Amino acid sequence: MTFRGGTWAPSAAAAPGTPLVPPARDDRRTRLPAKRALVFSAAMAQIFRHSTNYLARATIYGAIFILLSALWVTAEITRSGWNTGQ
């Protein structure tokens, strides 16, 4: 049995009249739903691409870097001779 185009099709070695039964697997992608209206899944739909994870991490780390840099510059200006008058 092979899965082609959304339906189960017998392989070349299957005898005529063989019932179309999916292989025993735990993979949800290969299961045929009983009724679409009654199938509920706890899995959430993926909204964003996988590359968005990288962009989100880079944004968070970049924001932390900019914040720490701004704090460092502020501390250097506060301690500088220009600010203290020395």
C-alpha positions as CSV (number, residue, x, y, z in Angstrom):
1,M,0.0,0.0,0.0
2,T,1.2,3.5,-0.8
3,F,-0.2,6.9,0.0
4,R,-0.5,8.9,-3.2
5,G,-2.3,12.2,-3.7
6,G,-4.4,12.0,-0.6
7,T,-5.8,8.5,-1.1
8,W,-4.5,5.0,-0.4
9,A,-3.5,3.1,-3.5
10,P,-2.5,-0.5,-3.7
11,S,1.1,-1.1,-4.7
12,A,2.0,-3.0,-7.8
13,A,2.3,-6.3,-5.9
14,A,-1.2,-6.1,-4.3
15,A,-3.7,-8.6,-5.5
16,P,-7.0,-7.4,-7.1
17,G,-9.8,-7.1,-4.5
18,T,-7.4,-6.4,-1.6
19,P,-9.0,-4.0,0.8
20,L,-7.3,-0.6,1.1
21,V,-6.0,-0.6,4.7
22,P,-3.4,1.9,5.8
23,P,-0.2,0.4,7.3
24,A,0.0,0.2,11.1
25,R,1.8,3.4,12.0
26,D,1.6,6.0,14.7
27,D,2.1,8.8,12.3
28,R,-0.9,11.1,12.3
29,R,-0.2,12.3,8.7
30,T,-1.0,8.9,7.3
31,R,-4.2,8.2,9.1
32,L,-7.5,8.5,7.3
33,P,-10.0,10.6,9.3
34,A,-13.3,8.9,10.2
35,K,-15.4,12.0,9.7
36,R,-13.9,15.4,9.1
37,A,-16.7,17.1,11.1
38,L,-16.0,15.0,14.2
39,V,-12.2,15.0,14.1
40,F,-10.7,17.2,16.8
41,S,-7.0,17.6,17.2
42,A,-5.0,19.1,20.1
43,A,-2.3,20.1,17.6
44,M,-2.2,23.8,16.7
45,A,-2.0,25.0,13.1
46,Q,1.4,26.5,12.1
47,I,0.8,30.1,11.3
48,F,4.4,31.3,10.6
49,R,7.2,29.8,8.7
50,H,10.1,28.0,10.6
51,S,12.4,30.9,9.6
52,T,10.3,33.2,11.7
53,N,11.7,31.5,14.8
54,Y,15.2,32.6,13.8
55,L,14.0,36.2,13.2
56,A,12.2,36.3,16.6
57,R,15.4,35.1,18.4
58,A,17.6,37.5,16.5
59,T,15.1,40.3,17.4
60,I,15.1,39.4,21.1
61,Y,18.9,39.1,21.3
62,G,19.3,42.3,19.3
63,A,17.0,44.2,21.7
64,I,18.9,42.9,24.7
65,F,22.2,43.9,23.1
66,I,21.0,47.4,22.3
67,L,19.6,47.8,25.8
68,L,22.9,46.8,27.4
69,S,24.8,49.0,25.0
70,A,22.6,52.0,25.9
71,L,23.1,51.3,29.6
72,W,26.9,51.1,29.1
73,V,27.0,54.3,27.1
74,T,24.9,56.1,29.8
75,A,27.3,54.8,32.5
76,E,30.4,55.9,30.6
77,I,28.9,59.4,30.0
78,T,27.9,59.7,33.6
79,R,31.5,58.8,34.8
80,S,33.3,60.9,32.1
81,G,35.3,64.0,32.8
82,W,33.0,65.9,30.5
83,N,30.0,65.3,32.8
84,T,31.9,65.5,36.2
85,G,33.8,68.7,35.2
86,Q,37.2,67.2,35.9
